[in-house]
Amino acid sequence: MKDLYADVIMEHFRNPRGFRTLSADEVMADVSNSLCGDRLRFRIRVREGIIEEIAYDGHGCMICMASASLMAGVVRGVTVAEALSLGEDFRRMLAGTLDENGLKRLGAAAALGDVARYPVRRKCAELAWRGLAAALQPSGGNGRPGAADGRESGND
């Protein structure tokens, strides 16, 4: 099973899904992990509460880039609330507290579950999901997703 997961991670690193930019009028977030230098910018198109499109660019380690690719595939086509819930499931998976149903909901992103054994690498795997949450947070009280800055210090 670990070999399968390693193959999935390597495939998403080599051929990332969603690695491109969308137009400037989409919601966006910039996130970084100063501990290892990963930096990602997300642009997300939301229509009627559904994530219609998600794209990102930037640079990062293999875990970071594979996580962004897997996350983009998992959240495309779901509601904003569902995407944020999947992000919480992902964090619980890395903390070792996610049940089987949660792992099933994460789909291919569950391939990153072994990262939980390496605490220093968790930030790399979580960065894309933090970017998603930062982009989808309501901005200015208007109830719409908006631009956010989700910089991470990497110190916790």
NORBELCOR-V765851 format. One record per helix or strand. SS is the DSSP state (H for helix, E for strand). FROM is the first residue (numbers start at 1). TO is the last residue. Records with the same first field share a line. If there is no record, write none. Layout:
BEGIN
SS=FROM-TO / FROM-TO
END
This chain:
BEGIN
H=2-14 / 62-75 / 80-95 / 100-117 / 119-136
E=19-19 / 27-33 / 38-47 / 50-59 / 79-79 / 138-138 / 145-145 / 148-149 / 152-152
END
